[in-house]
Amino acid sequence: MNFKEIDDTYVAHTYKRFPLLITSGKGSYVFDDTGKAYLDLTAGIGVNSLGYGYEPLIHGIEKQAEKLIHISNLFYNEPLLELAPKLVKRTHMKKVFFQNSGAEANEGAIKVAHKYANDHYHGQRDTILTLVNSFHGRTMETLMATGQDVFHHHFDPFPLGFDYIVANSIDSLHEKVNDHTAAIMMEMIQGEGGVNDLDKTFVTEVQKVCDEKDILLIIDEVQTGIGRTGTFFAYEQFGIHPDIVSFAKGIAGGIPMGGVLLSDKVENTLNYGEHGSTFAGNPLACAAANVVLDTITPTFLQNVKCKGKHLKARLEAIDKVKSVTGLGLMVGVELADGIQVQDVISKARENGVLFLTAKNKIRLLPPLTISRSEIDIAMDVLEKILEDM
């Protein structure tokens, strides 16, 4: 059997895969089983933040694997004790706990919010508000936190305790907030929802409401975080001070990892035995994350911003591009009416360039290490495809 037949026979059909068997990668390129190279602007859906074959990351993983891959959270481990202070000091938060994925990180964030509400308001605050068109994960709780009806089919009964604000609508914000609101949870850029930017005026009003009413502000940085938008976290560009921040994807450069950062307001909300995870914060993942954090310096972040501006400029100069959204190297591309995004994605793949989709847009999440010349190669391919359509 070929790889498609094996997958079809033995793997549950939860993913509709591109017809490629990727066998290796180097820099911003991946290679299939025939040896064909593809310039990858997907980066494992934003996970491979330092690209492929980044030597310091490989060496860090190899060195740790020789010593200790896993030890439970019943014991201390050295890479975690190195990583936690880096994250807390860099973000000016107070505490961090680790998870294995974005969905787990958001579950953890939601648990902290409910625990805080129960500790301080004794069951009177039982609702978390998220945004219409948001995406927060695929567990039952985070599916319900996701503000898209398409994800709410077939899996009833769902957990209770969520309602939805229309993104960028201050009127909707004030309509939905009430005495039962425990927290407001939002992405600064809605990734899966179509790479939709939040308006700074709306975000500022959310912060004001949270401050006035002691409502917790949760920022989901699973896709936008770890340098993706040109700052370590995207919320830094909006002048706000969240109580809880979830992160994952790019934090460990390809090793599964997530986490939750806590402000001084909630740093002691969870007590012993109230949350846990067998694999979370294991030495291998933490060793990889230490390399990523050491690499993402202020100069590195400035380069991400510059490359993001260059990418946007190239896109905006293409005739059949209708609009461009996003920040840094998280970009959404709306095409002219009548052009099918999937057709463009397929033609780009045939021409050795990999793109993602988000709703009716092309979504670009390249490695943060991609070069300007590689961006130009990808944009030349896209421009030619659109010219011929």
C-alpha atoms as a printed R data frame, in Angstrom:
    type eleno elety resid chain resno       x      y       z
1   ATOM     1    CA   MET     A     1   0.000  0.000   0.000
2   ATOM     2    CA   ASN     A     2   1.136  3.580  -0.632
3   ATOM     3    CA   PHE     A     3   1.076  6.223   2.093
4   ATOM     4    CA   LYS     A     4  -2.438  7.394   1.228
5   ATOM     5    CA   GLU     A     5  -3.826  3.864   1.406
6   ATOM     6    CA   ILE     A     6  -2.106  3.161   4.733
7   ATOM     7    CA   ASP     A     7  -3.493  6.363   6.223
8   ATOM     8    CA   ASP     A     8  -6.966  5.685   4.869
9   ATOM     9    CA   THR     A     9  -6.932  2.115   6.220
10  ATOM    10    CA   TYR     A    10  -5.425  2.595   9.665
11  ATOM    11    CA   VAL     A    11  -5.838  6.248  10.725
12  ATOM    12    CA   ALA     A    12  -9.166  7.737  11.823
13  ATOM    13    CA   HIS     A    13 -10.336 10.315   9.314
14  ATOM    14    CA   THR     A    14 -10.095 13.483  11.418
15  ATOM    15    CA   TYR     A    15  -7.810 15.323   8.978
16  ATOM    16    CA   LYS     A    16  -8.201 15.917   5.267
17  ATOM    17    CA   ARG     A    17  -4.522 15.947   4.370
18  ATOM    18    CA   PHE     A    18  -2.693 17.513   1.451
19  ATOM    19    CA   PRO     A    19  -1.517 14.745  -0.922
20  ATOM    20    CA   LEU     A    20   2.106 14.950   0.227
21  ATOM    21    CA   LEU     A    21   4.355 12.678   2.272
22  ATOM    22    CA   ILE     A    22   6.816 15.064   3.932
23  ATOM    23    CA   THR     A    23  10.020 13.308   4.921
24  ATOM    24    CA   SER     A    24  12.432 16.081   5.954
25  ATOM    25    CA   GLY     A    25  12.972 19.809   6.244
26  ATOM    26    CA   LYS     A    26  15.734 22.392   6.250
27  ATOM    27    CA   GLY     A    27  15.389 26.088   6.944
28  ATOM    28    CA   SER     A    28  12.113 27.268   5.402
29  ATOM    29    CA   TYR     A    29  11.806 24.250   3.094
30  ATOM    30    CA   VAL     A    30  10.322 20.781   3.473
31  ATOM    31    CA   PHE     A    31  10.882 17.834   1.146
32  ATOM    32    CA   ASP     A    32   8.539 15.049   0.067
33  ATOM    33    CA   ASP     A    33   9.291 11.382  -0.541
34  ATOM    34    CA   THR     A    34  10.301 12.117  -4.137
35  ATOM    35    CA   GLY     A    35  12.823 14.751  -3.036
36  ATOM    36    CA   LYS     A    36  10.744 17.707  -4.269
37  ATOM    37    CA   ALA     A    37  11.290 20.888  -2.253
38  ATOM    38    CA   TYR     A    38   8.468 23.091  -0.988
39  ATOM    39    CA   LEU     A    39   8.878 26.576   0.456
40  ATOM    40    CA   ASP     A    40   6.758 26.199   3.574
41  ATOM    41    CA   LEU     A    41   4.651 29.149   4.694
42  ATOM    42    CA   THR     A    42   2.640 26.928   7.066
43  ATOM    43    CA   ALA     A    43   5.371 26.050   9.614
44  ATOM    44    CA   GLY     A    44   3.299 23.209  11.045
45  ATOM    45    CA   ILE     A    45   0.425 25.693  11.537
46  ATOM    46    CA   GLY     A    46   2.739 28.136  13.267
47  ATOM    47    CA   VAL     A    47   4.547 25.567  15.421
48  ATOM    48    CA   ASN     A    48   7.955 25.398  13.713
49  ATOM    49    CA   SER     A    49   8.861 28.919  14.758
50  ATOM    50    CA   LEU     A    50  12.572 28.475  14.020
51  ATOM    51    CA   GLY     A    51  12.043 26.545  10.802
52  ATOM    52    CA   TYR     A    52  13.472 23.096  10.133
53  ATOM    53    CA   GLY     A    53  16.840 21.710  11.162
54  ATOM    54    CA   TYR     A    54  17.736 24.689  13.360
55  ATOM    55    CA   GLU     A    55  21.007 23.439  14.822
56  ATOM    56    CA   PRO     A    56  20.851 24.994  18.311
57  ATOM    57    CA   LEU     A    57  17.391 23.471  18.762
58  ATOM    58    CA   ILE     A    58  18.545 20.063  17.553
59  ATOM    59    CA   HIS     A    59  21.567 20.163  19.846
60  ATOM    60    CA   GLY     A    60  19.449 21.267  22.817
61  ATOM    61    CA   ILE     A    61  17.002 18.408  22.271
62  ATOM    62    CA   GLU     A    62  19.758 15.839  21.732
63  ATOM    63    CA   LYS     A    63  21.653 16.948  24.837
64  ATOM    64    CA   GLN     A    64  18.554 16.727  27.003
65  ATOM    65    CA   ALA     A    65  17.421 13.412  25.487
66  ATOM    66    CA   GLU     A    66  20.721 11.865  26.529
67  ATOM    67    CA   LYS     A    67  20.159 12.965  30.119
68  ATOM    68    CA   LEU     A    68  16.417 12.763  30.823
69  ATOM    69    CA   ILE     A    69  13.386 12.827  28.505
70  ATOM    70    CA   HIS     A    70  10.636 12.630  31.095
71  ATOM    71    CA   ILE     A    71  10.140 12.740  34.820
72  ATOM    72    CA   SER     A    72   6.774 13.371  36.439
73  ATOM    73    CA   ASN     A    73   5.784 16.585  38.173
74  ATOM    74    CA   LEU     A    74   6.315 14.826  41.498
75  ATOM    75    CA   PHE     A    75   9.940 15.922  41.038
76  ATOM    76    CA   TYR     A    76  11.772 19.087  40.022
77  ATOM    77    CA   ASN     A    77  13.619 19.157  36.694
78  ATOM    78    CA   GLU     A    78  16.381 21.502  35.590
79  ATOM    79    CA   PRO     A    79  15.048 22.695  32.186
80  ATOM    80    CA   LEU     A    80  11.722 23.686  33.751
81  ATOM    81    CA   LEU     A    81  13.500 25.609  36.517
82  ATOM    82    CA   GLU     A    82  15.413 27.475  33.799
83  ATOM    83    CA   LEU     A    83  12.366 28.125  31.593
84  ATOM    84    CA   ALA     A    84   9.819 29.347  34.144
85  ATOM    85    CA   PRO     A    85  11.806 32.401  35.316
86  ATOM    86    CA   LYS     A    86  12.560 33.351  31.684
87  ATOM    87    CA   LEU     A    87   8.868 33.388  30.805
88  ATOM    88    CA   VAL     A    88   7.698 35.144  33.946
89  ATOM    89    CA   LYS     A    89  10.359 37.860  33.860
90  ATOM    90    CA   ARG     A    90   9.996 38.448  30.135
91  ATOM    91    CA   THR     A    91   6.227 38.904  30.362
92  ATOM    92    CA   HIS     A    92   6.075 40.660  33.748
93  ATOM    93    CA   MET     A    93   3.588 38.060  34.973
94  ATOM    94    CA   LYS     A    94   3.882 36.237  38.304
95  ATOM    95    CA   LYS     A    95   3.539 32.498  37.752
96  ATOM    96    CA   VAL     A    96   3.355 29.952  34.937
97  ATOM    97    CA   PHE     A    97   2.111 26.387  34.680
98  ATOM    98    CA   PHE     A    98   2.806 24.183  31.700
99  ATOM    99    CA   GLN     A    99   0.538 22.117  29.461
100 ATOM   100    CA   ASN     A   100   0.978 20.062  26.279
101 ATOM   101    CA   SER     A   101  -1.087 21.952  23.697
102 ATOM   102    CA   GLY     A   102  -3.098 25.061  22.980
103 ATOM   103    CA   ALA     A   103  -6.409 23.436  23.849
104 ATOM   104    CA   GLU     A   104  -5.004 22.242  27.191
105 ATOM   105    CA   ALA     A   105  -3.603 25.705  27.872
106 ATOM   106    CA   ASN     A   106  -7.010 27.260  27.236
107 ATOM   107    CA   GLU     A   107  -8.690 24.625  29.417
108 ATOM   108    CA   GLY     A   108  -6.250 25.566  32.163
109 ATOM   109    CA   ALA     A   109  -6.969 29.261  31.703
110 ATOM   110    CA   ILE     A   110 -10.717 28.618  31.916
111 ATOM   111    CA   LYS     A   111 -10.266 26.560  35.106
112 ATOM   112    CA   VAL     A   112  -8.322 29.385  36.748
113 ATOM   113    CA   ALA     A   113 -11.082 31.851  35.839
114 ATOM   114    CA   HIS     A   114 -13.821 29.648  37.293
115 ATOM   115    CA   LYS     A   115 -11.810 28.945  40.444
116 ATOM   116    CA   TYR     A   116 -11.182 32.680  40.981
117 ATOM   117    CA   ALA     A   117 -14.875 33.440  40.456
118 ATOM   118    CA   ASN     A   118 -15.943 30.743  42.914
119 ATOM   119    CA   ASP     A   119 -13.373 31.802  45.500
120 ATOM   120    CA   HIS     A   120 -14.402 35.461  45.374
121 ATOM   121    CA   TYR     A   121 -18.031 35.456  44.192
122 ATOM   122    CA   HIS     A   122 -19.260 32.074  45.524
123 ATOM   123    CA   GLY     A   123 -21.022 30.787  42.421
124 ATOM   124    CA   GLN     A   124 -22.568 34.098  41.347
125 ATOM   125    CA   ARG     A   125 -20.220 34.520  38.385
126 ATOM   126    CA   ASP     A   126 -20.560 31.509  36.127
127 ATOM   127    CA   THR     A   127 -20.166 32.811  32.557
128 ATOM   128    CA   ILE     A   128 -17.113 33.382  30.386
129 ATOM   129    CA   LEU     A   129 -17.553 35.663  27.386
130 ATOM   130    CA   THR     A   130 -15.626 34.970  24.184
131 ATOM   131    CA   LEU     A   131 -15.869 36.550  20.741
132 ATOM   132    CA   VAL     A   132 -17.979 35.553  17.779
133 ATOM   133    CA   ASN     A   133 -15.695 33.869  15.203
134 ATOM   134    CA   SER     A   134 -13.093 32.943  17.818
135 ATOM   135    CA   PHE     A   135 -11.330 29.594  18.060
136 ATOM   136    CA   HIS     A   136  -9.961 28.211  21.328
137 ATOM   137    CA   GLY     A   137  -9.513 24.473  20.813
138 ATOM   138    CA   ARG     A   138 -11.188 21.118  20.182
139 ATOM   139    CA   THR     A   139 -11.838 19.749  23.662
140 ATOM   140    CA   MET     A   140 -15.455 19.947  24.793
141 ATOM   141    CA   GLU     A   141 -14.833 23.008  26.958
142 ATOM   142    CA   THR     A   142 -12.754 24.896  24.410
143 ATOM   143    CA   LEU     A   143 -15.167 23.975  21.604
144 ATOM   144    CA   MET     A   144 -17.884 25.730  23.570
145 ATOM   145    CA   ALA     A   145 -15.530 28.654  24.168
146 ATOM   146    CA   THR     A   146 -15.108 28.839  20.383
147 ATOM   147    CA   GLY     A   147 -17.526 31.399  18.962
148 ATOM   148    CA   GLN     A   148 -18.334 29.557  15.719
149 ATOM   149    CA   ASP     A   149 -21.523 27.536  15.320
150 ATOM   150    CA   VAL     A   150 -19.881 25.217  12.791
151 ATOM   151    CA   PHE     A   151 -17.891 23.660  15.660
152 ATOM   152    CA   HIS     A   152 -20.989 23.176  17.831
153 ATOM   153    CA   HIS     A   153 -22.612 20.415  15.794
154 ATOM   154    CA   HIS     A   154 -22.868 16.692  16.616
155 ATOM   155    CA   PHE     A   155 -21.227 16.710  20.079
156 ATOM   156    CA   ASP     A   156 -24.060 17.655  22.437
157 ATOM   157    CA   PRO     A   157 -24.408 18.041  25.343
158 ATOM   158    CA   PHE     A   158 -21.831 20.802  25.682
159 ATOM   159    CA   PRO     A   159 -20.595 22.385  28.921
160 ATOM   160    CA   LEU     A   160 -22.551 25.446  30.001
161 ATOM   161    CA   GLY     A   161 -21.201 28.828  30.975
162 ATOM   162    CA   PHE     A   162 -20.255 30.602  27.729
163 ATOM   163    CA   ASP     A   163 -21.718 33.510  25.778
164 ATOM   164    CA   TYR     A   164 -20.378 35.485  22.827
165 ATOM   165    CA   ILE     A   165 -19.597 39.124  22.081
166 ATOM   166    CA   VAL     A   166 -19.521 40.401  18.504
167 ATOM   167    CA   ALA     A   167 -15.851 41.175  17.873
168 ATOM   168    CA   ASN     A   168 -15.044 44.900  17.736
169 ATOM   169    CA   SER     A   169 -18.567 45.869  18.865
170 ATOM   170    CA   ILE     A   170 -18.500 47.951  22.028
171 ATOM   171    CA   ASP     A   171 -22.317 47.878  22.111
172 ATOM   172    CA   SER     A   172 -22.252 44.063  22.091
173 ATOM   173    CA   LEU     A   173 -19.636 44.090  24.852
174 ATOM   174    CA   HIS     A   174 -21.806 46.195  27.168
175 ATOM   175    CA   GLU     A   175 -24.912 44.204  26.269
176 ATOM   176    CA   LYS     A   176 -23.319 40.874  27.207
177 ATOM   177    CA   VAL     A   177 -21.396 41.831  30.365
178 ATOM   178    CA   ASN     A   178 -23.467 41.401  33.515
179 ATOM   179    CA   ASP     A   179 -23.247 40.341  37.159
180 ATOM   180    CA   HIS     A   180 -22.676 36.714  36.105
181 ATOM   181    CA   THR     A   181 -19.579 37.440  33.985
182 ATOM   182    CA   ALA     A   182 -16.452 35.783  35.359
183 ATOM   183    CA   ALA     A   183 -14.023 36.479  32.509
184 ATOM   184    CA   ILE     A   184 -13.630 37.695  28.948
185 ATOM   185    CA   MET     A   185 -11.433 35.548  26.712
186 ATOM   186    CA   MET     A   186 -10.146 36.647  23.308
187 ATOM   187    CA   GLU     A   187  -7.458 36.318  20.649
188 ATOM   188    CA   MET     A   188  -5.844 39.568  19.523
189 ATOM   189    CA   ILE     A   189  -6.003 38.230  15.966
190 ATOM   190    CA   GLN     A   190  -8.590 35.560  15.237
191 ATOM   191    CA   GLY     A   191  -6.470 32.972  13.443
192 ATOM   192    CA   GLU     A   192  -8.769 30.081  12.532
193 ATOM   193    CA   GLY     A   193 -11.616 32.569  12.231
194 ATOM   194    CA   GLY     A   194  -9.991 34.252   9.226
195 ATOM   195    CA   VAL     A   195  -6.976 36.198  10.538
196 ATOM   196    CA   ASN     A   196  -9.248 38.977  11.776
197 ATOM   197    CA   ASP     A   197  -7.628 41.882  13.624
198 ATOM   198    CA   LEU     A   198  -9.175 43.257  16.798
199 ATOM   199    CA   ASP     A   199  -9.672 46.999  16.901
200 ATOM   200    CA   LYS     A   200  -7.573 48.793  19.533
201 ATOM   201    CA   THR     A   201 -10.531 50.906  20.659
202 ATOM   202    CA   PHE     A   202 -12.552 47.749  21.324
203 ATOM   203    CA   VAL     A   203  -9.668 46.065  23.154
204 ATOM   204    CA   THR     A   204  -9.135 49.144  25.324
205 ATOM   205    CA   GLU     A   205 -12.824 49.150  26.259
206 ATOM   206    CA   VAL     A   206 -12.672 45.458  27.163
207 ATOM   207    CA   GLN     A   207  -9.761 46.180  29.496
208 ATOM   208    CA   LYS     A   208 -11.635 49.104  31.053
209 ATOM   209    CA   VAL     A   209 -14.732 46.988  31.708
210 ATOM   210    CA   CYS     A   210 -12.657 44.187  33.213
211 ATOM   211    CA   ASP     A   211 -10.829 46.605  35.517
212 ATOM   212    CA   GLU     A   212 -14.021 48.290  36.687
213 ATOM   213    CA   LYS     A   213 -15.945 45.095  37.392
214 ATOM   214    CA   ASP     A   214 -13.153 42.736  38.560
215 ATOM   215    CA   ILE     A   215 -13.713 40.548  35.507
216 ATOM   216    CA   LEU     A   216 -10.688 38.477  34.526
217 ATOM   217    CA   LEU     A   217  -9.160 39.188  31.118
218 ATOM   218    CA   ILE     A   218  -7.864 36.031  29.399
219 ATOM   219    CA   ILE     A   219  -5.765 36.455  26.259
220 ATOM   220    CA   ASP     A   220  -5.378 33.407  24.015
221 ATOM   221    CA   GLU     A   221  -1.898 33.704  22.482
222 ATOM   222    CA   VAL     A   222  -1.734 30.109  21.239
223 ATOM   223    CA   GLN     A   223  -1.278 31.188  17.616
224 ATOM   224    CA   THR     A   224  -0.295 34.847  18.012
225 ATOM   225    CA   GLY     A   225   2.363 34.344  20.682
226 ATOM   226    CA   ILE     A   226   6.086 33.597  20.901
227 ATOM   227    CA   GLY     A   227   7.170 36.275  18.430
228 ATOM   228    CA   ARG     A   228   4.647 35.492  15.687
229 ATOM   229    CA   THR     A   229   3.368 39.078  15.418
230 ATOM   230    CA   GLY     A   230   6.691 40.866  16.001
231 ATOM   231    CA   THR     A   231   6.368 41.150  19.770
232 ATOM   232    CA   PHE     A   232   6.715 38.263  22.185
233 ATOM   233    CA   PHE     A   233   2.954 38.328  22.716
234 ATOM   234    CA   ALA     A   234   0.530 40.153  20.432
235 ATOM   235    CA   TYR     A   235  -1.292 41.831  23.328
236 ATOM   236    CA   GLU     A   236   1.834 43.940  23.967
237 ATOM   237    CA   GLN     A   237   0.890 45.960  20.865
238 ATOM   238    CA   PHE     A   238  -2.502 46.856  22.366
239 ATOM   239    CA   GLY     A   239  -1.386 48.368  25.684
240 ATOM   240    CA   ILE     A   240  -3.363 46.015  27.934
241 ATOM   241    CA   HIS     A   241  -2.548 43.995  31.059
242 ATOM   242    CA   PRO     A   242  -4.254 40.577  30.990
243 ATOM   243    CA   ASP     A   243  -4.802 38.467  34.079
244 ATOM   244    CA   ILE     A   244  -4.266 35.147  32.287
245 ATOM   245    CA   VAL     A   245  -2.362 34.375  29.071
246 ATOM   246    CA   SER     A   246  -2.402 31.013  27.296
247 ATOM   247    CA   PHE     A   247   0.343 30.028  24.858
248 ATOM   248    CA   ALA     A   248   1.494 26.998  22.842
249 ATOM   249    CA   LYS     A   249   2.421 26.340  19.168
250 ATOM   250    CA   GLY     A   250   5.823 28.031  18.641
251 ATOM   251    CA   ILE     A   251   7.061 27.856  22.245
252 ATOM   252    CA   ALA     A   252   9.149 24.689  21.801
253 ATOM   253    CA   GLY     A   253   9.907 24.853  18.082
254 ATOM   254    CA   GLY     A   254   8.031 21.646  17.225
255 ATOM   255    CA   ILE     A   255   7.944 19.724  20.504
256 ATOM   256    CA   PRO     A   256   4.350 19.675  21.874
257 ATOM   257    CA   MET     A   257   4.046 22.263  24.631
258 ATOM   258    CA   GLY     A   258   1.693 24.880  25.999
259 ATOM   259    CA   GLY     A   259   1.230 26.871  29.139
260 ATOM   260    CA   VAL     A   260  -0.636 29.493  31.129
261 ATOM   261    CA   LEU     A   261   0.824 32.670  32.589
262 ATOM   262    CA   LEU     A   262  -0.829 34.185  35.663
263 ATOM   263    CA   SER     A   263  -0.831 37.769  36.928
264 ATOM   264    CA   ASP     A   264  -0.545 38.751  40.582
265 ATOM   265    CA   LYS     A   265  -4.349 38.756  40.866
266 ATOM   266    CA   VAL     A   266  -4.643 35.042  40.136
267 ATOM   267    CA   GLU     A   267  -1.164 33.679  40.863
268 ATOM   268    CA   ASN     A   268  -2.335 31.719  43.914
269 ATOM   269    CA   THR     A   269  -5.766 30.694  42.639
270 ATOM   270    CA   LEU     A   270  -4.907 27.045  41.980
271 ATOM   271    CA   ASN     A   271  -3.835 24.966  44.954
272 ATOM   272    CA   TYR     A   272  -2.197 21.543  45.205
273 ATOM   273    CA   GLY     A   273  -4.208 18.853  43.447
274 ATOM   274    CA   GLU     A   274  -6.575 21.252  41.643
275 ATOM   275    CA   HIS     A   275  -4.858 20.879  38.279
276 ATOM   276    CA   GLY     A   276  -2.213 18.664  36.755
277 ATOM   277    CA   SER     A   277  -0.832 16.973  33.647
278 ATOM   278    CA   THR     A   278   1.468 13.967  33.404
279 ATOM   279    CA   PHE     A   279   3.561 15.147  30.462
280 ATOM   280    CA   ALA     A   280   3.382 18.912  31.020
281 ATOM   281    CA   GLY     A   281   6.673 20.670  31.677
282 ATOM   282    CA   ASN     A   282   8.718 17.584  30.900
283 ATOM   283    CA   PRO     A   283  12.485 18.108  30.537
284 ATOM   284    CA   LEU     A   284  12.627 17.569  26.759
285 ATOM   285    CA   ALA     A   285   9.928 20.123  25.947
286 ATOM   286    CA   CYS     A   286  11.374 22.637  28.397
287 ATOM   287    CA   ALA     A   287  14.877 22.217  26.962
288 ATOM   288    CA   ALA     A   288  13.516 22.964  23.489
289 ATOM   289    CA   ALA     A   289  11.571 25.974  24.785
290 ATOM   290    CA   ASN     A   290  14.702 27.377  26.423
291 ATOM   291    CA   VAL     A   291  16.417 27.414  23.021
292 ATOM   292    CA   VAL     A   292  13.426 29.172  21.446
293 ATOM   293    CA   LEU     A   293  13.314 31.843  24.157
294 ATOM   294    CA   ASP     A   294  17.068 32.420  23.928
295 ATOM   295    CA   THR     A   295  16.731 32.869  20.155
296 ATOM   296    CA   ILE     A   296  13.799 35.291  20.185
297 ATOM   297    CA   THR     A   297  15.728 38.399  21.206
298 ATOM   298    CA   PRO     A   298  14.577 42.016  20.700
299 ATOM   299    CA   THR     A   299  16.649 42.137  17.499
300 ATOM   300    CA   PHE     A   300  15.021 38.905  16.295
301 ATOM   301    CA   LEU     A   301  11.568 40.361  16.975
302 ATOM   302    CA   GLN     A   302  12.406 43.555  15.102
303 ATOM   303    CA   ASN     A   303  13.386 41.435  12.120
304 ATOM   304    CA   VAL     A   304  10.034 39.647  12.309
305 ATOM   305    CA   LYS     A   305   8.286 43.024  12.187
306 ATOM   306    CA   CYS     A   306  10.357 44.136   9.199
307 ATOM   307    CA   LYS     A   307   9.738 40.900   7.307
308 ATOM   308    CA   GLY     A   308   6.045 41.151   8.119
309 ATOM   309    CA   LYS     A   309   5.879 44.644   6.642
310 ATOM   310    CA   HIS     A   310   7.709 43.438   3.545
311 ATOM   311    CA   LEU     A   311   5.306 40.509   3.178
312 ATOM   312    CA   LYS     A   312   2.277 42.772   3.499
313 ATOM   313    CA   ALA     A   313   3.697 45.253   0.990
314 ATOM   314    CA   ARG     A   314   4.281 42.493  -1.553
315 ATOM   315    CA   LEU     A   315   0.737 41.180  -1.071
316 ATOM   316    CA   GLU     A   316  -0.915 44.585  -1.280
317 ATOM   317    CA   ALA     A   317   0.820 45.196  -4.610
318 ATOM   318    CA   ILE     A   318  -0.828 42.133  -6.211
319 ATOM   319    CA   ASP     A   319  -3.839 43.127  -8.337
320 ATOM   320    CA   LYS     A   320  -6.191 40.328  -7.307
321 ATOM   321    CA   VAL     A   321  -5.542 40.665  -3.572
322 ATOM   322    CA   LYS     A   322  -8.576 42.356  -2.031
323 ATOM   323    CA   SER     A   323  -7.303 42.887   1.513
324 ATOM   324    CA   VAL     A   324  -4.479 41.894   3.856
325 ATOM   325    CA   THR     A   325  -4.900 41.431   7.618
326 ATOM   326    CA   GLY     A   326  -2.749 40.356  10.546
327 ATOM   327    CA   LEU     A   327   0.462 41.419  12.260
328 ATOM   328    CA   GLY     A   328   4.093 40.421  11.756
329 ATOM   329    CA   LEU     A   329   4.316 36.978  10.176
330 ATOM   330    CA   MET     A   330   0.685 36.075  10.826
331 ATOM   331    CA   VAL     A   331  -1.099 37.248   7.701
332 ATOM   332    CA   GLY     A   332  -4.486 36.682   6.074
333 ATOM   333    CA   VAL     A   333  -5.084 37.330   2.383
334 ATOM   334    CA   GLU     A   334  -8.555 37.957   0.963
335 ATOM   335    CA   LEU     A   335  -8.689 37.410  -2.787
336 ATOM   336    CA   ALA     A   336 -10.810 39.103  -5.433
337 ATOM   337    CA   ASP     A   337 -14.379 37.899  -5.823
338 ATOM   338    CA   GLY     A   338 -14.748 34.694  -7.808
339 ATOM   339    CA   ILE     A   339 -11.311 33.273  -7.042
340 ATOM   340    CA   GLN     A   340 -11.443 30.021  -5.095
341 ATOM   341    CA   VAL     A   341  -8.868 29.912  -2.313
342 ATOM   342    CA   GLN     A   342  -8.485 26.127  -2.527
343 ATOM   343    CA   ASP     A   343  -7.630 26.406  -6.233
344 ATOM   344    CA   VAL     A   344  -4.865 28.879  -5.417
345 ATOM   345    CA   ILE     A   345  -3.531 26.677  -2.609
346 ATOM   346    CA   SER     A   346  -3.406 23.667  -4.939
347 ATOM   347    CA   LYS     A   347  -1.640 25.543  -7.726
348 ATOM   348    CA   ALA     A   348   0.877 26.968  -5.266
349 ATOM   349    CA   ARG     A   349   1.621 23.463  -4.001
350 ATOM   350    CA   GLU     A   350   2.213 22.299  -7.573
351 ATOM   351    CA   ASN     A   351   4.685 25.176  -7.877
352 ATOM   352    CA   GLY     A   352   6.526 24.260  -4.682
353 ATOM   353    CA   VAL     A   353   4.975 26.705  -2.193
354 ATOM   354    CA   LEU     A   354   2.767 25.727   0.764
355 ATOM   355    CA   PHE     A   355   0.015 27.986   2.085
356 ATOM   356    CA   LEU     A   356  -2.762 27.517   4.655
357 ATOM   357    CA   THR     A   357  -6.392 28.613   4.600
358 ATOM   358    CA   ALA     A   358  -8.553 30.357   7.181
359 ATOM   359    CA   LYS     A   359 -12.208 30.620   6.212
360 ATOM   360    CA   ASN     A   360 -12.177 32.272   2.766
361 ATOM   361    CA   LYS     A   361  -8.622 33.570   3.048
362 ATOM   362    CA   ILE     A   362  -5.098 32.376   2.418
363 ATOM   363    CA   ARG     A   363  -3.314 32.219   5.762
364 ATOM   364    CA   LEU     A   364   0.443 32.673   6.025
365 ATOM   365    CA   LEU     A   365   2.349 31.444   9.098
366 ATOM   366    CA   PRO     A   366   5.913 30.987   7.840
367 ATOM   367    CA   PRO     A   367   8.857 30.155  10.079
368 ATOM   368    CA   LEU     A   368   9.968 33.305  11.900
369 ATOM   369    CA   THR     A   369  13.409 32.643  10.412
370 ATOM   370    CA   ILE     A   370  12.216 32.945   6.804
371 ATOM   371    CA   SER     A   371  14.320 35.350   4.725
372 ATOM   372    CA   ARG     A   372  13.107 38.310   2.661
373 ATOM   373    CA   SER     A   373  14.318 36.567  -0.483
374 ATOM   374    CA   GLU     A   374  12.245 33.483   0.402
375 ATOM   375    CA   ILE     A   375   9.215 35.699   0.987
376 ATOM   376    CA   ASP     A   376   9.785 37.166  -2.476
377 ATOM   377    CA   ILE     A   377   9.960 33.696  -4.030
378 ATOM   378    CA   ALA     A   378   6.612 32.767  -2.489
379 ATOM   379    CA   MET     A   379   5.001 36.059  -3.496
380 ATOM   380    CA   ASP     A   380   6.259 35.722  -7.066
381 ATOM   381    CA   VAL     A   381   4.577 32.310  -7.268
382 ATOM   382    CA   LEU     A   382   1.330 33.651  -5.808
383 ATOM   383    CA   GLU     A   383   1.322 36.669  -8.094
384 ATOM   384    CA   LYS     A   384   1.841 34.505 -11.193
385 ATOM   385    CA   ILE     A   385  -0.975 32.132 -10.159
386 ATOM   386    CA   LEU     A   386  -3.397 35.026  -9.654
387 ATOM   387    CA   GLU     A   387  -2.383 36.650 -12.955
388 ATOM   388    CA   ASP     A   388  -3.248 33.436 -14.802
389 ATOM   389    CA   MET     A   389  -6.667 33.098 -13.156
